[in-house]
Amino acid sequence: MPYNLITILGPTAVGKTNLGVKLANKFNGEIISADSRQVYKGMNIGTGKDLNEYRINKTKIQYHLIDIIKPEDEFNLFEFIKHFNSAFTEIRDRNKTPIMVGGTGLYVSSILQKYNLSKTDFNDGYIEQLKKMSTEKLVSILKKLNSKLHNTTDLLDRERIIKAIAVEKSKLKNEKITSNVNSFNIGIFLSRDKIKEKIKLRLKHRLENGMIEEVECLMKSGITYNRLMLFGLEYKFIAMYLKGELNYNDMFQKLNSAINSFAKRQMTWFRKMEREGCVINWIEGNDYAKAEEMIMRNYFNE
């Protein structure tokens, strides 16, 4: 099967969007974002949307799966695959090149490794019922749904038990979703020291250019403190700062450290994908010339 998708992946702060947009401009492409937080409206600086990067000279590069839902709404993996499939088909129907760009490992691997999912609604009344049950009762329900349960860590944490029950229940439903792509994958890597330096500089710049005000604005609009904590990283630590739980210096240090840990986890996820047979062609930094040459040779066979 010939390639029908180009994917640009890598950890945070390596320049994925910049490279993806340049390649889209060159190869008549459109971007499909694979970022679990960029789907939310009003969360721009903290998620690194960099929407101004989607314009090259006077050309606006079309993007998908950015700014599609409100922060108070839930967005899960099933929804991501559904939206991805829709955008992918649309782009292909226009005879343009789909380019998936992102660092959310679960989202990227769901497409490249063709996850086959049932629809799971984590917000329905059934979930609310489960939350009222004892942990013992929840474990009993999960064991009935999956008698071959091997992952005992699912039985140690209430939230994980509830989520596992929802997933098992979803397997009983008929609606299935998967993707049908053959992607040429380019991964961007940098040395740990370079990533650390880029993360620190970027964080300083964002804090000085409206990121705190962005979180303040979300809070004023009714987004709860607990909801911001769930978004993690920038939204979690800035919310803690705004509530007076951290001073500015502690917030900066903890957030900087958390983003670095996140970058490491991203690379761990991508290496796991490789071990499972997903081919990723790594380049150092967002080396446009190298990426262009690889795509010409492999995707377009030129």
CORNOR-V830401 format. One record per backbone hydrogen bond with DSSP energy under -1.0 kcal/mol. NH is the residue of the N-H (numbers start at 1). CO is the residue of the C=O. E is the energy in kcal/mol with one decimal. If there is no record, write none. Layout:
NH/CO/E ; NH/CO/E
This chain:
4/182/-2.2 ; 5/182/-1.0 ; 6/98/-2.1 ; 7/184/-2.5 ; 8/100/-3.1 ; 9/186/-2.5 ; 19/15/-1.9 ; 20/16/-3.0 ; 21/17/-2.8 ; 22/18/-1.7 ; 23/19/-2.4 ; 24/20/-2.3 ; 25/21/-2.3 ; 26/22/-1.8 ; 27/23/-2.9 ; 29/24/-3.1 ; 30/97/-2.2 ; 31/62/-2.5 ; 32/99/-2.6 ; 33/64/-2.2 ; 34/101/-2.6 ; 40/37/-1.6 ; 41/69/-2.9 ; 43/40/-1.0 ; 49/44/-2.3 ; 53/50/-2.2 ; 54/51/-1.4 ; 55/52/-1.1 ; 56/59/-3.0 ; 59/56/-3.0 ; 61/54/-3.8 ; 64/31/-1.7 ; 67/38/-2.4 ; 68/39/-2.2 ; 69/39/-2.3 ; 73/70/-1.7 ; 80/76/-2.2 ; 81/77/-2.5 ; 82/78/-2.3 ; 83/79/-2.7 ; 84/80/-3.1 ; 85/81/-2.8 ; 86/82/-1.8 ; 87/83/-2.5 ; 88/84/-3.2 ; 89/85/-2.3 ; 90/86/-2.2 ; 91/87/-2.7 ; 92/88/-2.4 ; 93/89/-2.6 ; 94/90/-1.1 ; 95/92/-1.9 ; 96/91/-2.2 ; 97/28/-2.1 ; 99/30/-2.5 ; 100/6/-2.6 ; 101/32/-2.3 ; 102/8/-2.0 ; 104/34/-1.8 ; 105/103/-1.2 ; 108/104/-2.6 ; 109/105/-2.9 ; 110/106/-1.8 ; 111/107/-1.1 ; 112/108/-2.5 ; 113/109/-2.7 ; 115/110/-1.9 ; 117/177/-2.9 ; 119/175/-1.2 ; 128/124/-1.3 ; 129/125/-2.0 ; 130/126/-2.3 ; 131/127/-2.2 ; 133/130/-1.6 ; 138/134/-2.2 ; 139/135/-2.5 ; 140/136/-2.0 ; 141/137/-2.3 ; 142/138/-2.5 ; 143/139/-2.4 ; 144/140/-1.7 ; 145/141/-2.0 ; 146/142/-2.2 ; 149/146/-1.2 ; 152/150/-1.6 ; 154/151/-1.7 ; 155/152/-1.8 ; 156/153/-1.5 ; 161/157/-2.3 ; 162/158/-2.7 ; 163/159/-2.4 ; 164/160/-2.6 ; 165/161/-2.4 ; 166/162/-2.3 ; 167/163/-2.3 ; 168/164/-2.5 ; 169/165/-2.9 ; 170/166/-2.0 ; 171/167/-1.2 ; 172/169/-1.5 ; 173/170/-1.4 ; 177/117/-2.6 ; 184/5/-2.8 ; 186/7/-3.2 ; 187/281/-1.9 ; 188/9/-2.4 ; 189/283/-2.4 ; 195/191/-2.5 ; 196/192/-2.7 ; 197/193/-2.2 ; 198/194/-2.5 ; 199/195/-2.9 ; 200/196/-2.2 ; 201/197/-2.4 ; 202/198/-2.6 ; 203/199/-2.5 ; 204/200/-2.3 ; 205/201/-2.3 ; 206/202/-2.6 ; 207/203/-2.5 ; 208/204/-1.9 ; 211/206/-2.2 ; 214/210/-1.9 ; 215/211/-1.8 ; 216/212/-2.3 ; 217/213/-2.5 ; 218/214/-1.9 ; 219/215/-2.2 ; 220/216/-2.4 ; 221/217/-1.7 ; 222/219/-1.3 ; 223/218/-2.3 ; 228/224/-2.1 ; 229/225/-2.1 ; 230/226/-1.6 ; 231/227/-1.2 ; 235/232/-1.3 ; 236/232/-1.1 ; 237/233/-2.5 ; 238/234/-2.1 ; 239/235/-1.5 ; 240/236/-1.9 ; 241/237/-1.8 ; 242/238/-2.8 ; 243/239/-1.7 ; 244/241/-1.3 ; 245/240/-2.6 ; 251/247/-2.7 ; 252/248/-2.6 ; 253/249/-2.6 ; 254/250/-2.8 ; 255/251/-2.5 ; 256/252/-2.8 ; 257/253/-2.2 ; 258/254/-2.4 ; 259/255/-2.4 ; 260/256/-1.8 ; 261/257/-2.1 ; 262/258/-2.1 ; 263/259/-2.2 ; 264/260/-1.8 ; 265/261/-2.2 ; 266/262/-2.3 ; 267/263/-1.9 ; 268/264/-2.2 ; 269/265/-2.2 ; 270/266/-2.3 ; 271/267/-2.5 ; 272/268/-1.9 ; 273/269/-2.1 ; 274/270/-1.9 ; 275/271/-2.2 ; 276/272/-1.6 ; 277/274/-1.9 ; 278/273/-2.5 ; 281/185/-2.6 ; 283/187/-2.8 ; 285/189/-2.4 ; 287/285/-2.4 ; 288/286/-1.2 ; 291/287/-2.4 ; 292/288/-3.0 ; 293/289/-2.2 ; 294/290/-2.3 ; 295/291/-2.3 ; 296/292/-2.6 ; 297/293/-2.1 ; 298/294/-2.7 ; 299/295/-1.7 ; 300/295/-2.0 ; 302/296/-3.4
